């Protein structure tokens, strides 16, 4: 019987193979150096240096595959699927998105994918298996649609004042 570490390692290899053959080969690699982002682990921020970022423009508009080096040895790299919720981030937009993100285990980060552009509001989710990839895309699409509807409602309220 295989232990969970072996299964996790197998999942990582299968996922890596899938992403390289099906996703990355049709994606556009973003050039440049990217700032790492961090995540809290036991109330301590752990840095995740960016290894590569791919724009999935051909398959999905405003979706990105972010590959980061893990702060621990297993797995060596982690994969995040991200979408741009807003091209300019603000505390107000973060507060609007926070509830949905929390309920669906999504992360929100304020991050600049394109160095000369402003900081965008990204929603991301870690993918650990092939099955996660498809379900994550649907979840992020749904989030983006609901977020846009909320922004539209606020805009209409302001215009009607």
ROPA-585179 format. One record per residue (C-alpha): x, y, z; residue in one letter. Coordinates in steps of 0.02 Angstrom, whole numbers, plus 50000, padded with zeros to 5 digits. Example, Ala and Ser with C-alpha at 12.3 -4.5 7.8 and 13.67 -1.06 7.14 Angstrom:
REM ROPA-585179
506154977550390A 506844994750357S 
REM end
This chain:
REM ROPA-585179
500005000050000X 500675017149951X 500785030750080X 500075048150053X 501785055650012X 501995043349866X 500235046949804X 500525065649817X 502145063949720X 501275053649586X 499885066649574X 501195080249551X 502055070849409X 500405067249321X 499855085349342X 501535091849279X 501435080649126X 499645085949091X 500015104549109X 501545103348996X 500665093448860X 498925101448861X 499035118648939X 500775126148928X 501095121348748X 499635132648695X 500025146648818X 501095162248808X 502515163448934X 502605180549015X 504345188049012X 505215197249150X 505545195049333X 504075193649451X 503955197749633X 503585182749743X 501975182049839X 501715174650009X 500455164450104X 500205162950290X 500725146450367X 500405145150554X 500245164150559X 501975166050479X 502105172450300X 503015160250186X 503705166650021X 503285158249857X 504535163849723X 503815164149547X 504615151649431X 503555155149275X 501905163249226X 500915158349073X 499495168148994X 498145155848941X 497535168748815X 497185156248677X 496085145348788X 495455157548921X 495495176548917X 496295184349072X 496775167449147X 498535163249200X 499495148049257X 500735153049392X 502115140849437X 502985144449601X 504415136649697X 503765129349859X 504525134750025X 504585116350077X 505405102149984X 503815092549943X 503135096749819X 504565106449741X 503395117249638X 501575122249655X 500335127049521X 499055140849535X 497705145449413X 497305163949420X 496105176149340X 496085195049339X 494545201449431X 494985219749410X 496365228249312X 496585240849452X 496505234649630X 495865244049781X 495385240049959X 493565242549910X 493665229449771X 494545217349887X 493175219350017X 491855215849883X 492735199849829X 493265193550000X 491665184550050X 491515173949893X 493385170149894X 493345164450076X 491815153250050X 492625144749899X 494425143249962X 495085155749836X 496525167449869X 496475185849826X 498085195049790X 498515212249729X 499865208849602X 500625216349445X 500745203349306X 501345216149181X 502725227249254X 502195243449170X 500365241449217X 499515245049381X 499245232149514X 497805220549471X 496645211049585X 496905192449554X 495945177649617X 496925161549622X 496705143649668X 498005130149688X 497855115149575X 498565098649638X 497735085949522X 497125085749343X 495335085649405X 495675101849500X 496105110549336X 494385109549255X 493405112749414X 494545127449458X 494235135549289X 492355134349315X 492475141049492X 493545155849438X 492395159649290X 490895159449407X 491795170849530X 492265183049394X 490475183549328X 489745186649502X 491065199649541X 490695208949379X 488815208649417X 489145216149589X 490225229949514X 488875233249384X 487525234849519X 488605247249616X 488945257249458X 487075258049419X 486695263749597X 487985277649585X 487365283149413X 485555283749475X 485965294749625X 
REM end
